[in-house]
């Protein structure tokens, strides 16, 4: 499988090859900041299959948090594109920039302990107060 996408202004494009490892929504407070208030809709794709095919993102990583995530975004329009962590074998690809976001079907909703009262989780999506069980 190959997922392709781009930022809002079209200057940064990406491709993610491989089988999706997980599709979901994260409701943590950090993801609410990144998404503009809603959940972070994502597809976890194998890290080795993820590449930028045009342009280059900027990245941001908080220095005041242990094991902070690295967030990648377009330096021109600010579109959030991906999230990485040194210990992960996958890249969290944002659904909004996908060329075909209609193919996204969330299987899990995580970090529900931090969701806002007006956030709604679709029927049939497995729900977890915090992270997935390991």
N, C-alpha and C positions, 0 to 999 in steps of 0.2 A: 504494500500500500504506500502511496505517496500523498502527503498533504502539502499544499502550497498556499502561500499567503503573502500579504504585503501590508505595510503601514498605510495610514489614511492618505498621505501625500504621494505614495507609490515609489518613494526613493529607496526604501529598504524592502527587499523580498527574501523569502526563505523557502526551504523545502525540508520536509521531515519524512524520511523513508523508514519503513518498518511497520510492524504491527503495533497498534496502540496498546499500551500497557494498562491504561486506566482512563476513563472519561469521568469528569465530575465537576463539582462546584465546591469552592471553599468559601466559607462565611466568616473567616477570622477577621479581626479588625484591620490587620495589615492589608489583606486583600480588598477590604472595603475602601481603603485609601487608594489603592492602585486602580480599582475598577470605577471609581467615582461614586461609590456608595452601595453597589449591589455585590453579589457574590462574584468570585473569580471563576469563570467558566473555562475549563482547561481539558487538554488531551495530553497525557504523559506519553512521550515518544522516546524510543531508544536514542541515547545521546550520540552514538556513533553515526546515526543516520540524519542528524540535523545539521544543516548548513545554511549560511546566508548566500544567496545567489546574486544579489545586487545590493549595492550600498553596504554600510556597516552600522550596527547599532552602537549606542552608548550604553554604559552599564552603571548601575548604582548598587552599592552594598553598604549597609549601615556598619559603622565601626564600633558602635556602642553595644552591639548584641553579639553574644557568642554564637558561632555557627550561622551567621546571618546569610540569607539568600542573596544571590546576585540577580537583579532585575535588569532585563535588556529592553531598550525602547528606541524609537526613532529619534535621532538628535534634531530633526527638523520639525516634525509635527507632534512628537511626544507619545505616539501610539505604543502601548505596552505590547511586547511581542513574545517574550519568553522569560522563564525563571530557571535558574540553575543553582546547584549546590555541589561543592567539590565531592561529596560522598555519594551522590546520586548517579545511577547508571542511565538516567533518563533526563529529558528536558521537558519542563512544563510549558507547553505551547498554548498560547491564548487563543480562544475560539473566535473572538471578534475579527481578527485580521485574516482568518482563513478565507481562501477564495470561495469555498463552499461551506459556510457555517451551518447550513441547513442539515448537513449530514451528522452533526453533533447530537448525541443522545447521552445525557449524563446517567451514569450508573450509580454514583455515590454522591452524597452531600456530607462534607466534613466541617468540623469546627462550629457545629450548630449552637454551642454554648455562647457564641459571640454574635449570632445573627440578630438583626433588628426585628422588632415585632411585625413590621410590614413586609419582611422577606417571606416569600412563599416557596416551598419545595414541592416539586411536581409529584403526583401520585406514582408509586412504583419505584421511586429512587431510594436506595438504601441510605439510612441516615445514621450519623455518628456524632455524638456530642463533642468529641475531640478528633483525634487521628484514627485512621484505620487500625484495627487490631493487627499486631505483628505475629 
